[in-house]
Amino acid sequence: MAEVIKGEKIKKILVQFFKFYLFSLLVTLLQYLMLTFLPELIFQVTTWCCVPCQLVHIHIGIVNTYVFDYPVTGDATGGMGYFAAFVITLFIAQCVNFPMQRNITFKSKGNVFYQIAWYIIAWILITITCSMLMSVYVPICRRFFSTAVYNVIITVINGGVSMIIYFPILKIIFPEVKPETI
């Protein structure tokens, strides 16, 4: 009997992960599309891309970088303009992701305000972690790839790292609904 229950729990987690993965891919596609067009729009209507954006300096041993490092590049892929596009894109993606994961993947009926608060905390910490990792590979991508390819690579890497971190955290934030006993 315990083996059947264990098998059902594993099946449920796999189904949840499959839904989580599909929704994450949808959100990643949304992010890619937004990061393809929004930076250019910001570049065309503001001068923000001419303002360097280097926030949270880290210097530990050989690591000397910024968590958010968007130097001026002379085009739409740099400066405060690209950082603004990145933040706007990420925020909209999370506004889409939260209700899908909460209501469909995990079918959670917990306190939505509590869940939003913890989701925002997780989102901020995961964003900082991914941004620290980006400081390693973004300069390489900028050097060797076109803007469209560069955006795909950044979106896929960030999405992949985020998915690995988010799934177990969302399992905690969105507790399962216990079936009512009759």
C-alpha positions in Angstrom: 0.0 0.0 0.0 2.8 2.4 0.9 4.5 1.7 -2.5 1.2 2.6 -4.3 1.0 5.9 -2.4 4.6 6.6 -3.1 4.1 5.9 -6.8 1.0 8.2 -6.8 3.1 11.0 -5.2 5.8 10.6 -7.7 3.3 10.6 -10.6 1.7 13.8 -9.1 5.1 15.5 -8.9 5.9 14.5 -12.5 2.6 15.9 -13.7 3.1 19.1 -11.8 6.6 19.4 -13.2 5.4 18.9 -16.7 2.7 21.6 -16.3 5.3 23.8 -14.6 7.7 23.2 -17.5 5.1 24.0 -20.2 4.0 27.2 -18.4 7.7 28.2 -18.0 8.3 27.7 -21.7 5.3 29.9 -22.5 6.6 32.6 -20.1 10.1 32.2 -21.6 8.7 32.7 -25.1 6.9 35.8 -23.8 10.1 37.1 -22.3 12.0 36.4 -25.6 9.4 38.3 -27.6 9.4 41.2 -25.3 13.2 41.4 -25.1 13.4 41.3 -28.9 11.2 44.4 -29.3 11.0 46.4 -26.0 14.7 47.4 -25.9 14.5 48.8 -29.4 11.3 50.7 -28.5 13.0 52.2 -25.4 16.1 53.0 -27.5 14.0 54.9 -30.0 11.9 56.9 -27.5 14.4 57.6 -24.7 18.0 58.2 -24.1 18.2 55.6 -21.4 20.5 53.4 -23.4 23.1 56.1 -23.2 23.1 55.9 -19.4 25.3 53.1 -17.9 23.6 50.8 -15.5 26.0 49.0 -13.2 24.4 48.1 -9.9 25.6 46.1 -6.9 29.4 45.8 -7.3 30.9 42.5 -6.2 34.7 42.1 -5.7 35.6 38.8 -4.1 38.9 37.3 -5.1 39.1 37.1 -8.9 35.5 37.9 -9.3 35.1 41.7 -9.9 31.7 42.4 -11.5 28.3 43.9 -11.0 25.1 41.9 -10.3 23.4 44.1 -12.8 25.9 45.1 -15.5 24.5 47.0 -18.5 27.2 49.3 -19.9 26.5 51.6 -22.8 26.8 49.7 -26.0 25.7 52.4 -28.5 22.6 50.4 -29.4 19.4 49.0 -27.7 21.3 46.2 -25.9 22.9 48.4 -23.2 22.6 50.9 -20.5 19.6 51.8 -18.4 17.3 51.2 -21.4 18.1 47.5 -21.7 18.0 47.2 -17.9 14.5 48.8 -17.9 13.4 46.4 -20.7 14.8 43.5 -18.7 13.0 44.5 -15.5 9.7 45.2 -17.3 9.9 42.0 -19.2 10.6 40.0 -16.0 7.8 41.7 -14.1 5.2 41.0 -16.8 6.4 37.4 -17.1 6.0 36.8 -13.4 2.5 38.4 -13.5 1.6 35.8 -16.0 3.5 32.9 -14.4 2.2 33.4 -10.8 -1.5 32.7 -11.4 -0.9 29.8 -13.9 1.5 28.0 -11.5 -0.7 28.7 -8.4 -4.1 27.9 -9.9 -3.3 25.3 -12.6 0.0 23.5 -11.8 -0.2 23.4 -8.0 -4.0 24.0 -7.5 -3.3 25.9 -4.4 -6.0 27.6 -2.3 -3.6 29.1 0.2 -3.6 32.7 1.4 -2.9 34.6 -1.9 -1.4 37.6 -0.1 1.1 35.4 1.8 1.9 33.5 -1.5 2.4 36.8 -3.4 4.8 38.0 -0.7 6.8 34.9 -0.7 6.7 34.7 -4.5 8.1 38.3 -4.7 10.9 37.4 -2.3 11.8 34.3 -4.3 11.6 36.3 -7.6 14.0 38.9 -6.3 16.5 36.4 -4.9 16.4 34.3 -8.1 16.7 37.3 -10.3 19.8 38.4 -8.4 21.3 34.9 -8.6 20.6 34.7 -12.3 22.0 38.2 -12.8 25.2 37.3 -11.0 25.5 34.3 -13.4 24.8 36.6 -16.4 27.8 38.7 -15.5 29.9 35.7 -16.5 28.3 34.8 -19.8 26.7 38.0 -21.1 30.0 39.6 -22.2 30.9 36.5 -24.2 27.4 36.4 -25.8 27.6 40.1 -26.7 31.0 39.6 -28.3 30.2 36.6 -30.5 26.4 36.7 -31.3 23.9 39.0 -33.0 21.3 40.7 -30.8 18.5 38.1 -31.8 20.8 35.1 -30.9 22.1 36.9 -27.8 18.5 37.4 -26.6 17.7 33.7 -27.2 20.8 32.5 -25.3 20.2 34.8 -22.3 16.5 33.9 -22.2 17.1 30.2 -22.4 19.9 30.2 -19.7 18.0 32.5 -17.4 14.8 30.5 -17.9 16.6 27.2 -17.3 18.3 28.3 -14.2 15.1 29.9 -12.9 13.1 26.7 -13.6 15.5 24.6 -11.6 15.3 26.9 -8.7 11.6 27.9 -8.9 10.0 24.4 -8.9 11.0 23.3 -5.4 10.3 26.8 -4.0 6.9 26.9 -5.6 6.1 23.5 -4.1 6.6 25.2 -0.7 4.9 28.5 -1.5 1.8 26.8 -3.1 0.9 24.0 -0.7 -1.3 21.3 -2.1 -5.0 21.3 -1.3 -5.9 18.4 1.0 -9.0 16.5 -0.1 -11.9 16.9 2.3 -12.9 13.8 4.1 -16.6 12.8 4.0 
